[in-house]
Amino acid sequence: MTMKDHKQATSHLTVTALMAAAMCILGPLSVPIGAIPISLTNLVVCLAAWMLGPRLGAASVGVYLVLGAVGLPVFSGYAGGLAKLLGPTGGYLIGFVAQAAIGGWAVERSHGHPVWSGLGMAAGIAVSYAFGTAWFIVQMGCTLPYALGVCVLPFLPFDLAKVILSSAVGSVIRERLLRAGLIGRNL
């Protein structure tokens, strides 16, 4: 490994850790509106996908989930622990890994084009919703219409706004990180 490769690897690890830290800081801030609160976590997941691509974006989510699983109060409402992660709404948290990977893949494939990347972010959220909703149904023993009404439909406008915001902000931040040499084009 050359010195440039070491510097690039250090930069990637640093930005990955910073995105995990941002999830830990913003994740607990939430507005309870039902079984699943509105939080800023998936906004940060989208930004991680923008900045880090699929592999490192998903890794930053993994770090966040591990920190929460071991008991740090990083999940919505300042909750933490394995029980929260494996509980009825834990599937949505685990779904963030796929959300970051799919969104990051879209950013890389579209070379950071805001519209195509935004559509990829929306697809990532849809997969996260699907996984979380299936998990919720199994845990709660409820019907699909009930789960969608409680866990998905109330959040669609907020998540659409988060995709739009992350696409506007993420494209600018990504370009600046690229110019500064802190991330590479394909992570």
C-alpha positions in Angstrom: 0.0 0.0 0.0 1.3 3.4 -0.9 1.2 6.5 1.3 -1.6 7.8 -0.8 -3.6 4.6 -0.3 -3.0 4.8 3.5 -4.2 8.4 3.5 -7.3 7.5 1.4 -8.1 4.6 3.7 -7.7 6.8 6.8 -10.0 9.4 5.2 -12.6 6.8 4.4 -12.6 5.4 7.9 -12.8 8.9 9.4 -15.8 9.9 7.3 -17.5 6.5 8.0 -17.0 7.1 11.7 -18.3 10.6 11.5 -21.5 9.4 9.7 -22.0 6.8 12.4 -21.5 9.5 15.0 -24.1 11.7 13.3 -26.6 8.8 13.3 -25.9 8.4 17.1 -26.4 12.1 17.7 -29.5 12.6 15.5 -31.1 9.2 15.9 -32.4 9.7 19.4 -34.1 12.9 18.5 -37.6 11.9 17.5 -41.3 12.9 17.5 -43.5 10.0 18.6 -46.6 9.7 16.4 -47.4 6.1 16.9 -45.5 2.8 17.0 -42.6 4.3 15.1 -41.5 7.8 15.8 -40.3 10.4 13.2 -36.6 10.6 13.5 -33.7 12.1 11.5 -31.8 8.8 11.3 -32.8 7.9 7.8 -31.8 11.4 6.6 -28.3 10.7 8.0 -28.4 7.3 6.3 -29.2 9.0 3.0 -26.3 11.4 3.5 -24.0 8.5 4.4 -25.0 6.9 1.1 -24.2 10.1 -0.7 -20.8 10.6 0.9 -19.6 7.0 1.3 -21.2 4.9 -1.4 -22.8 1.5 -0.8 -20.1 -0.4 1.1 -18.9 2.3 3.5 -22.4 3.8 3.8 -23.7 0.4 5.0 -20.7 0.0 7.3 -21.5 3.3 9.0 -25.0 2.1 9.6 -23.6 -1.2 10.9 -21.5 0.7 13.4 -24.5 2.7 14.6 -26.6 -0.5 15.0 -23.8 -2.2 17.0 -23.5 0.8 19.3 -27.2 0.7 19.9 -27.3 -3.0 20.3 -24.7 -2.9 23.1 -26.9 -0.4 25.0 -25.9 3.1 24.0 -29.0 5.3 23.8 -28.7 6.0 20.1 -32.1 4.8 18.9 -35.2 7.0 18.8 -36.3 8.3 22.1 -32.8 7.7 23.6 -33.4 3.9 23.6 -30.7 1.3 23.2 -30.1 -2.3 23.7 -30.7 -5.5 21.8 -34.3 -5.6 22.9 -35.0 -2.4 20.9 -33.1 -3.7 17.9 -34.9 -7.1 18.0 -38.3 -5.6 18.9 -41.3 -4.9 16.7 -39.7 -1.8 15.1 -36.2 -3.2 14.9 -36.6 -4.3 11.3 -36.8 -0.7 10.3 -33.4 -0.1 12.0 -31.8 -3.1 10.3 -33.4 -2.0 7.0 -31.2 1.1 7.1 -28.3 -1.1 6.1 -30.0 -1.9 2.8 -31.1 1.7 2.5 -27.5 2.9 2.6 -26.3 0.2 0.3 -29.0 0.8 -2.4 -28.8 4.6 -2.1 -25.0 4.5 -2.3 -25.1 2.2 -5.3 -27.4 4.7 -7.0 -25.1 7.6 -6.3 -22.1 5.7 -7.7 -23.9 4.4 -10.8 -25.4 7.9 -11.6 -22.1 9.7 -10.8 -23.9 11.7 -8.2 -26.8 12.9 -10.4 -29.3 14.4 -7.9 -32.4 13.0 -9.6 -31.2 9.5 -10.2 -29.5 9.3 -6.9 -32.7 10.6 -5.2 -34.6 7.8 -6.9 -32.1 5.4 -5.6 -32.5 6.8 -2.1 -36.3 6.4 -2.4 -35.8 2.8 -3.6 -33.5 2.2 -0.6 -36.2 3.5 1.8 -38.8 1.3 0.1 -36.6 -1.8 0.8 -36.2 -0.6 4.3 -39.9 -0.2 4.7 -40.5 -3.7 3.2 -38.1 -5.3 5.6 -39.3 -3.4 8.6 -42.9 -3.9 7.8 -42.4 -7.7 7.4 -40.6 -7.8 10.7 -43.3 -5.7 12.4 -46.0 -8.1 11.1 -44.2 -11.2 12.4 -43.5 -9.6 15.7 -46.9 -8.2 16.3 -49.0 -10.8 14.5 -50.9 -8.1 12.6 -52.2 -7.7 9.1 -50.3 -6.0 6.3 -52.9 -3.2 6.0 -52.6 -2.5 9.7 -48.8 -2.4 9.6 -48.7 -0.2 6.5 -51.2 2.2 8.2 -49.2 2.4 11.4 -45.6 2.1 10.2 -45.4 3.4 6.6 -48.1 5.7 5.4 -47.7 8.3 8.1 -44.0 8.6 7.3 -44.1 8.8 3.5 -44.3 12.7 3.3 -41.5 13.1 5.8 -39.2 10.5 4.1 -39.9 12.1 0.7 -38.7 15.4 2.2 -35.6 13.7 3.6 -34.8 12.2 0.2 -35.1 15.7 -1.4 -33.1 17.3 1.3 -30.4 14.7 1.2 -30.2 14.9 -2.6 -29.8 18.7 -2.5 -27.3 18.7 0.4 -25.6 15.4 -0.3 -24.6 16.2 -3.9 -22.8 19.4 -2.7 -21.1 17.7 0.3 -20.0 14.8 -1.9 -18.5 17.1 -4.5 -16.6 19.0 -1.9 -15.3 15.9 -0.2 -14.2 14.6 -3.6 -12.4 17.8 -4.4 -10.7 17.8 -1.0 -9.5 14.2 -1.7 -11.3 12.9 1.5 -13.3 10.3 -0.5 -12.8 8.6 -3.8 -15.2 8.3 -6.7 -15.9 4.7 -6.1 -15.7 3.7 -2.4 
